[in-house]
Each structure stands twice: as structure tokens, then as C-alpha cells.
Amino acid sequence: ASTNITNGTMGGGGWFYVPKVWTPYGGWWATPAAWKRNTAIAHFGVLVTCAAIFAVSSERERRPIAPYKHIPSQSWSKHAKEDDPSL
């Protein structure tokens, strides 16, 4: 039995059920209307989260034993001068 493409028995056309789900990237479709805004909001959220983690980390960083070479985080660490007298 041969199948003819033109009679509608083949292909992925037609309607199919898609549940209504909100997602930050726009849902089921690859190019949502507000993708630039959604991407900017997501980037802003990541930036704020990283800044908060960085601030907490720089406040809490302690070195009970002074390092034998310079460590970049000593530039912004709150307790670097207390922990390493050579600075």
C-alpha cells in the first residue's frame, strides 16, 4: 500500500495539544515575542545572585596560614591585611 503525501495521511501538520505553561524563555516555541526582555531579566537575576555571593564570600574569606605567594582574592578580601602581615 503506497501512501500519498497530498492526501493528508503523512506529515506533521495540523493542530496538537500544548498545555499552557509559563517559562522564562517563552514556553514551547523557539522564538517568543518577548525573548529579549526575558533574556535580560534572566541575565539580571544571574548578575544579582553572583554579586551577592561575591559580597558574602569576600566578607567571610579568612586565611589562618599566610599564603606563600599572592592570591588574587587578597585584593578584595576584607581580612587580607589581618591574615597576611606582608601585605
C-alpha positions in Angstrom: 0.0 0.0 0.0 1.6 3.2 -1.1 0.9 6.4 0.8 0.3 9.7 -1.0 1.7 12.8 0.6 -1.0 15.0 -0.8 -4.0 13.2 0.7 -3.1 14.2 4.3 -2.0 10.9 5.6 1.6 11.9 6.1 3.3 14.9 7.6 3.3 16.7 10.9 0.8 19.3 10.0 -2.4 20.1 11.9 -3.1 21.1 15.5 -1.8 19.4 18.5 -2.4 19.9 22.2 0.1 22.1 24.0 -0.5 22.9 27.7 -0.3 26.5 28.8 2.9 26.7 30.8 4.8 29.9 31.6 8.6 29.7 31.4 11.2 32.4 31.3 12.4 31.5 27.8 8.9 31.8 26.3 7.3 28.4 26.5 7.1 25.8 23.9 8.1 27.9 20.9 11.7 28.8 19.9 11.2 32.5 19.3 8.7 34.0 21.7 7.6 37.6 21.3 9.4 38.9 24.4 12.6 36.8 24.2 14.9 39.8 24.5 13.1 41.1 27.7 13.0 37.6 29.2 16.7 37.1 28.5 17.6 40.5 30.0 15.6 39.6 33.1 17.3 36.3 33.4 20.8 37.8 33.0 19.9 40.5 35.6 18.9 37.8 38.0 22.1 35.8 37.5 24.2 39.0 37.9 22.4 40.0 41.2 22.9 36.4 42.5 26.6 36.4 41.6 27.1 39.8 43.2 25.5 38.7 46.4 27.6 35.5 46.5 30.8 37.5 45.8 30.0 40.0 48.6 29.4 37.3 51.2 32.5 35.4 50.1 34.7 38.5 50.3 33.5 39.2 53.8 33.9 35.7 55.1 37.3 34.8 53.5 39.9 34.1 56.1 43.4 32.7 55.8 44.7 31.3 59.1 48.0 30.5 57.4 49.5 33.2 55.3 50.0 32.2 51.7 53.5 31.9 50.3 52.5 33.7 47.1 50.0 36.4 46.2 46.4 35.2 45.7 44.1 37.5 43.6 41.3 37.4 46.1 43.5 39.1 48.6 42.9 42.3 46.7 39.3 42.5 47.7 39.2 40.4 50.8 38.1 42.2 54.0 40.5 40.5 56.3 43.5 40.1 54.0 45.7 42.6 55.9 44.9 41.0 59.2 45.6 37.5 57.9 48.8 38.3 55.9 51.1 40.9 57.6 53.3 41.1 54.5 50.6 43.0 52.6 
